[in-house]
């Protein structure tokens, strides 16, 4: 990846992000923390994630054209997202990036974004110690 290249270009475009979304949702399917947060049929969420990642990392703006502005906080507000949910999500995203074989420096950029975005979406305080 050079300074003029987007992450999208560096990882090979749409196909890589669809593979990441597929790998992520394979993990979600059996995750007791995350699975209840998703609909029974994961086809649409899988496609939405792939399109969002494509757009975020410098690819075509198909997500925006089909779903509007991402509004991540608004879209995630109906779900309780604390440390456990955040960590599970990040774990599956990191595993998906590993499975797909994303190389440096795109790998680091993606993992940093996933950790930061998951933290940003947290909306549940940690239990207070007594």
Phi, psi and omega in degrees: 000122177260175186295341179261003185255138176279163174301319179307311180292319183297326183267358175102011173086203189310313187304318181297319181289328174292322177294321177296314179299318178299313181295319179301311183288337171297322177290318180298322184308327183246012182270118183293338179277315186271325188306319180296345182276349186249156176292164180305313181268119184266006183299308182295312178300324179298315180293318180299317179297313180301314181295321177297312181298319177304311181294312184300320185269018168106009180267194180303151183271037182298322179302310181298319182293327184262330186240354183084188181302140182302322179041057187304314181297316181297315182294335183259353181300327180295348184253141175280117182237104176248196181299319182297314180293316179301311183295323178295316180298312180297319179302315181288325177292316178299318178296323179295317178297319178296313181301318182285338177083036177296131184264162176291152359273359180299323181303310181298319179298318180292312181298322178297314179299315182299316179296315181293317181295318180296321178294318179300327183275355179297138181222014181234129178285151173292147178302141180281136175286143180248000000 
